[in-house]
């Protein structure tokens, strides 16, 4: 399975609801990821531009996108971004493959 990072920010309304009725959001996110056939690694709350970061595995990028869209449906997220994560070993394979590809830049 591929590894993904979802970064998102909550709406002010979502923060107000969570402050009034605190709950462990990891439980809900884990259920969503698992129903899609994935596996949740971690959910982190953040200081900075993003409110949460979710690290999860999914069978493919379409499933990861479906998880991200499903997470937005309730309307409590203001923004989100999903990124596929590659290991250091993956990056070495990518560099080796890139080294075998012939490409010529613009002439001029």
Residue, then its C-alpha position, 0 to 999 in steps of 0.5 A: x500500500x502507498x503512504x499518504x499525508x493529509x494536511x487540513x485546517x478546521x473551520x471556526x465552527x468545527x473548533x467551537x463544536x470540538x471545544x464545547x464537546x471534546x472528542x478524540x478525532x483519531x477514532x473517527x478518522x481511523x474508521x474512515x481510513x479502514x472502511x476505505x481499505x487503508x490503515x491509519x498510522x497517526x493523526x497529529x494536531x499542529x501549531x502553524x498553518x495546518x490544524x491536523x496532519x494525518x499519516x495513512x496507507x491506502x491501496x492507491x491514490x484514488x482511494x486516498x483521494x476518496x478518503x480526503x473527499x469523504x473527510x470534507x463532506x461534513x463541512x468541518x474542514x476549511x482546507x485540505x491537501x493530500x500528498x503521497x509520501x515516498x521512502x528514502x529507498x523509493x527515492x533511490x529507485x526514482x533517481x536510478x530510473x531517472x538516470x536511465x531516461x534520455x531527455x533533452x532540454x530546450x535548444x537555444 
